[in-house]
Amino acid sequence: MPLQIVRNDITKMKVDAIVNAAKNSLVGGGGVDGAVHRAAGSQLLEECKTLGGCETGGAKLTRGYNLPCKYVIHTVGPVYIDGKHGEEALLRSCYRSSLDLAKETECKTLAFPLISSGVYGYPKDEALRTATDEIGKFLLENEMTVYLVIFDKTSYKISETLFSEIESFIDDCYVEEHIDNRSEQLRMKSVRRNLPGRSICEDAAPQAAYSALISLEDAVKQLDESFSEMLLRKIDESGMTDSQVYKKANIDRKLFSKIRSDKHYKPSKPTAIAFAVALELPLNEAKDMLMKAGFALSHSNKFDIIIEYFISKGNYNIFEINEALFAFDQCLLGA
């Protein structure tokens, strides 16, 4: 998928380029900056000394040396004061400048840390939102795989309000599911207690088998459109181009080509949901599309409940959805 949030050490990412959260002097420091310089070796520092520093919000390129990447893109994030001193604009500039430089260098894969969220004090939830927003905008217009690398869980945080709302929604759905299941069990027990002699299964078996056979024959005669056919129809109806849809879905172009060329293609559940989100389908239509792929949304599954939460709220930003899924240790949407 074009944007992935991963837990890893950025100095171990095997990509074309990694982004280093540097100081203006570019001569190394603590945190990510220190780790990058230590892993790259002394030659990185020697090259950095020739660059004449870097302004806040800008980006400069060096070789990767001992790192498993070709290049290091050094960008200088803002020190957070109170959010009223141009910090957001500067942070957005860090991501845009780095992405543009990676594109100029023909990088296909790029890994970012969460810039300014460490000792520079930028609130982690705001830093995360800015990162995914800027990267997402870039990926709508460009082909590249971008990783947002989180070193550990404490480095990652969505807003407390959003986290609490999703947590409450999950709890409510779990309770609803368990109540429904319990009620159904009690109803069936009551039916069985009131049956004289033979069980309902024994009496109804021949008729049920015949009805099932007829229903099966009807179903076979009325084979519906496949997932691929429904997807392409919905794209036509939406007025969007193929590329607009697969980029909004955080799906790789090659995978979309496979789906388009094979009407019997069976996508994974995250891929199917990603397309429903990209097309901004209401919940009933999203469930229908999911059924075409052989899946359903369940209130017994935390992943499914989070998806239902965002669709029911009319929030179809796949990067925001993936932020929440990552926070709740669920798989992300996309390929």
C-alpha positions as MATLAB code, in Angstrom:
seq = 'MPLQIVRNDITKMKVDAIVNAAKNSLVGGGGVDGAVHRAAGSQLLEECKTLGGCETGGAKLTRGYNLPCKYVIHTVGPVYIDGKHGEEALLRSCYRSSLDLAKETECKTLAFPLISSGVYGYPKDEALRTATDEIGKFLLENEMTVYLVIFDKTSYKISETLFSEIESFIDDCYVEEHIDNRSEQLRMKSVRRNLPGRSICEDAAPQAAYSALISLEDAVKQLDESFSEMLLRKIDESGMTDSQVYKKANIDRKLFSKIRSDKHYKPSKPTAIAFAVALELPLNEAKDMLMKAGFALSHSNKFDIIIEYFISKGNYNIFEINEALFAFDQCLLGA';
ca = [
       0.000    0.000    0.000;
       1.304    3.535   -0.737;
       1.301    4.703    2.926;
       2.106    2.273    5.699;
       2.465    2.935    9.423;
       5.001    0.512   10.870;
       6.815   -0.092   14.157;
      10.517   -0.315   13.428;
      13.905    1.315   13.825;
      14.183    3.737   10.901;
      17.904    3.000   10.523;
      16.987   -0.588    9.623;
      14.468    0.275    6.891;
      15.463   -1.158    3.494;
      14.144    1.666    1.344;
      15.546    4.042   -1.260;
      15.742    6.881    1.273;
      15.066    7.584    4.916;
      14.265   10.985    6.379;
      16.393   12.218    9.265;
      14.903   14.667   11.773;
      18.001   16.858   11.911;
      19.221   20.057   13.559;
      19.857   23.209   11.525;
      23.600   22.551   11.598;
      23.168   18.995   10.167;
      26.096   17.780   12.298;
      24.159   15.210   14.327;
      22.475   15.249   17.710;
      20.207   13.104   19.846;
      17.149   10.993   19.101;
      16.601    9.984   15.472;
      19.388   12.316   14.311;
      21.991   10.647   16.530;
      20.806    7.151   15.631;
      21.040    7.899   11.886;
      24.580    9.285   12.192;
      25.757    6.352   14.321;
      24.320    3.792   11.897;
      25.612    5.576    8.772;
      29.152    6.075   10.032;
      31.544    9.043   10.089;
      31.330    9.629    6.331;
      27.777   10.940    6.725;
      28.960   13.671    9.079;
      31.747   14.647    6.695;
      29.273   15.090    3.828;
      26.816   16.984    6.054;
      29.554   19.516    6.912;
      29.739   20.473    3.230;
      26.031   21.351    2.967;
      26.066   24.612    4.927;
      23.247   23.641    7.262;
      19.510   23.603    6.530;
      16.692   26.008    7.296;
      13.708   24.888    9.370;
      11.128   23.293    7.062;
      13.713   22.614    4.361;
      15.425   19.397    3.266;
      18.853   18.352    1.986;
      20.142   15.091    0.533;
      23.188   12.951    1.334;
      24.264    9.402    0.594;
      23.257    6.615    2.995;
      26.738    5.143    3.543;
      26.478    2.227    6.021;
      22.676    2.444    6.201;
      20.574   -0.058    4.160;
      19.263    2.859    2.045;
      20.726    4.802   -0.862;
      20.038    8.257    0.541;
      19.326   10.205    3.691;
      17.045   13.222    3.401;
      17.765   15.619    6.270;
      14.910   17.902    7.295;
      14.683   20.314   10.222;
      11.405   20.315   12.121;
      10.059   23.221   14.187;
      10.435   23.483   17.940;
       6.879   23.570   19.324;
       6.091   26.680   21.361;
       2.317   27.038   21.521;
       1.077   26.307   18.007;
       0.771   30.033   17.239;
       4.247   30.644   15.882;
       3.925   28.975   12.464;
       4.813   25.516   13.743;
       2.227   23.670   11.625;
       3.249   25.400    8.392;
       6.898   24.577    9.055;
       6.121   20.947    9.889;
       4.078   20.568    6.713;
       6.978   22.081    4.786;
       9.300   19.390    6.228;
       7.160   16.636    4.733;
       6.570   18.399    1.408;
      10.244   19.302    0.962;
      11.350   15.758    1.784;
       8.792   14.177   -0.537;
       9.686   16.533   -3.392;
      13.385   15.787   -2.933;
      12.692   12.038   -2.919;
      10.703   12.428   -6.131;
      13.505   14.443   -7.789;
      15.934   11.650   -6.858;
      13.518    9.075   -8.355;
      12.996    7.262   -5.059;
      10.295    4.610   -5.126;
      10.294    3.980   -1.362;
      10.742    6.471    1.478;
      10.608    6.207    5.285;
       9.763    9.056    7.682;
      10.057    9.331   11.444;
       7.362   11.356   13.217;
       9.125   14.711   12.836;
       9.353   17.126   15.813;
       7.378   14.812   18.114;
      10.357   14.051   20.397;
      12.495   16.628   22.205;
      11.097   19.390   19.950;
       7.814   18.952   21.832;
       5.235   18.860   19.021;
       2.047   17.178   20.380;
       2.140   13.629   19.045;
      -1.475   13.493   17.880;
      -1.107   16.773   15.945;
       2.268   15.688   14.532;
       0.699   12.419   13.365;
      -2.258   14.148   11.724;
       0.000   16.603    9.903;
       2.255   13.785    8.692;
      -0.528   11.612    7.285;
      -2.289   14.623    5.774;
       0.760   15.884    3.869;
       1.909   12.418    2.807;
      -1.643   11.549    1.742;
      -1.920   14.677   -0.440;
       1.371   13.831   -2.125;
       0.371   10.226   -2.807;
      -2.860   11.307   -4.498;
      -0.710   12.883   -7.221;
       2.393   10.661   -7.196;
       3.452    7.012   -7.248;
       5.611    6.142   -4.240;
       5.519    3.835   -1.229;
       5.933    5.820    1.988;
       6.469    4.416    5.457;
       5.724    6.325    8.650;
       8.065    4.610   11.108;
       7.094    4.533   14.777;
       9.844    3.296   17.092;
       7.513    2.283   19.942;
       3.909    2.661   21.104;
       4.708    5.684   23.305;
       5.872    7.560   20.191;
       2.416    7.214   18.616;
      -0.817    8.831   19.700;
      -4.141    9.734   18.123;
      -6.269   12.382   19.817;
      -7.720   11.450   23.197;
     -11.196   12.497   22.022;
     -11.112   10.238   18.968;
      -9.633    7.338   20.937;
     -12.343    7.647   23.620;
     -15.155    7.892   21.056;
     -13.971    4.779   19.221;
     -13.452    2.924   22.489;
     -17.027    3.746   23.570;
     -18.397    2.729   20.170;
     -16.555   -0.609   20.402;
     -17.885   -1.218   23.923;
     -21.459   -0.401   22.881;
     -21.270   -2.744   19.878;
     -19.816   -5.573   21.937;
     -22.645   -5.227   24.477;
     -25.249   -5.128   21.689;
     -23.761   -8.249   20.069;
     -23.697  -10.205   23.307;
     -27.248   -9.197   24.241;
     -28.520  -10.251   20.791;
     -26.761  -13.605   21.010;
     -28.067  -14.273   24.526;
     -31.630  -13.347   23.540;
     -31.529  -15.695   20.555;
     -30.229  -18.555   22.728;
     -33.037  -18.061   25.255;
     -35.644  -17.920   22.471;
     -34.473  -21.208   20.957;
     -34.458  -22.898   24.354;
     -38.057  -21.764   24.879;
     -39.106  -23.151   21.472;
     -37.529  -26.537   22.202;
     -39.170  -26.804   25.643;
     -42.624  -26.258   24.135;
     -42.306  -28.862   21.372;
     -44.292  -32.120   22.029;
     -42.353  -35.356   21.388;
     -40.343  -34.975   18.161;
     -37.905  -32.114   17.810;
     -38.476  -29.250   15.414;
     -35.416  -30.428   13.470;
     -36.908  -33.890   12.887;
     -40.299  -32.597   11.756;
     -38.934  -29.876    9.504;
     -35.932  -31.686    8.031;
     -37.518  -32.989    4.749;
     -39.281  -29.704    4.013;
     -36.187  -27.687    4.950;
     -33.974  -29.768    2.688;
     -36.402  -29.338   -0.232;
     -36.625  -25.561    0.375;
     -32.853  -25.301    0.548;
     -32.516  -27.148   -2.754;
     -35.007  -24.856   -4.472;
     -33.290  -21.778   -3.000;
     -29.905  -23.020   -4.173;
     -31.173  -23.583   -7.715;
     -32.674  -20.109   -7.780;
     -29.460  -18.605   -6.475;
     -27.371  -20.339   -9.134;
     -29.736  -19.098  -11.862;
     -29.498  -15.546  -10.524;
     -25.750  -15.248  -10.145;
     -24.970  -11.669   -9.204;
     -22.126   -9.402  -10.291;
     -18.706  -10.128   -8.830;
     -16.707   -7.845   -6.535;
     -14.631   -6.633   -9.484;
     -17.716   -5.907  -11.594;
     -19.411   -4.032   -8.754;
     -16.233   -2.042   -8.062;
     -15.863   -0.940  -11.681;
     -19.565   -0.052  -11.876;
     -19.295    2.051   -8.723;
     -16.212    3.823  -10.067;
     -18.123    4.733  -13.239;
     -21.065    5.956  -11.160;
     -18.792    8.029   -8.899;
     -17.364   10.079  -11.769;
     -13.822    9.469  -10.479;
     -11.000    8.015  -12.531;
      -9.467    4.635  -11.726;
      -6.295    6.261  -10.395;
      -8.230    8.632   -8.151;
     -10.038    5.689   -6.601;
      -7.112    3.348   -6.051;
      -5.004    6.172   -4.616;
      -7.814    7.196   -2.257;
      -8.040    3.519   -1.289;
      -4.305    3.390   -0.479;
      -3.987    0.604   -3.069;
      -1.026   -0.081   -5.312;
      -1.624    0.441   -9.064;
      -0.441   -3.076   -9.915;
      -3.006   -4.648   -7.603;
      -5.776   -2.534   -9.070;
      -4.764   -3.710  -12.554;
      -5.140   -7.325  -11.418;
      -8.613   -6.621  -10.037;
      -9.682   -4.810  -13.206;
      -8.464   -7.592  -15.512;
      -9.963  -10.506  -13.528;
     -13.673  -10.306  -12.794;
     -13.351  -13.255  -10.417;
     -10.556  -11.685   -8.379;
     -10.994  -12.238   -4.623;
      -9.494   -9.360   -2.628;
      -8.526   -9.433    1.025;
     -10.991   -7.916    3.473;
      -8.869   -4.756    4.108;
      -8.605   -4.232    0.343;
     -12.349   -4.606   -0.209;
     -13.124   -2.172    2.624;
     -10.505    0.260    1.331;
     -12.353    0.551   -1.987;
     -15.689    1.038   -0.217;
     -14.098    3.853    1.790;
     -12.498    5.424   -1.292;
     -15.888    5.426   -3.049;
     -17.486    6.895    0.099;
     -20.233    4.303    0.108;
     -22.898    4.468    2.827;
     -22.817    1.600    5.323;
     -25.412   -0.585    3.565;
     -23.619   -0.311    0.199;
     -20.235   -0.874    1.832;
     -21.577   -4.073    3.386;
     -22.928   -5.144   -0.007;
     -19.545   -4.604   -1.659;
     -17.893   -6.553    1.155;
     -20.302   -9.433    0.620;
     -19.277   -9.605   -3.053;
     -15.786  -10.413   -1.796;
     -17.113  -13.022    0.624;
     -16.847  -10.976    3.843;
     -19.119   -9.262    6.350;
     -18.870   -6.731    9.172;
     -19.353   -8.191   12.631;
     -19.861   -6.620   16.036;
     -17.677   -9.382   17.470;
     -14.624   -8.008   15.647;
     -12.832   -4.845   16.790;
     -11.488   -4.132   13.274;
     -15.017   -4.279   11.833;
     -16.449   -2.039   14.536;
     -13.812    0.647   13.938;
     -14.603    0.588   10.204;
     -18.323    0.892   10.953;
     -17.619    3.802   13.316;
     -15.875    5.868   10.627;
     -18.373    5.084    7.859;
     -21.341    5.851   10.121;
     -19.683    9.193   10.967;
     -19.198    9.944    7.263;
     -15.408   10.079    7.693;
     -13.855    8.464    4.605;
     -10.275    9.656    5.103;
      -8.418    6.365    4.799;
      -5.290    7.725    6.439;
      -7.233    8.830    9.529;
      -8.934    5.431    9.620;
      -5.553    3.728    9.451;
      -4.259    5.921   12.276;
      -7.077    4.617   14.468;
      -6.626    1.011   13.354;
      -2.921    1.223   14.176;
      -3.679    2.705   17.608;
      -5.962   -0.257   18.369;
      -3.413   -2.801   17.037;
      -5.501   -3.737   13.983;
      -4.376   -4.358   10.400;
      -4.492   -1.338    8.104;
      -6.629   -0.685    5.052;
      -5.094   -1.110    1.629;
      -3.269   -3.900   -0.127;
];
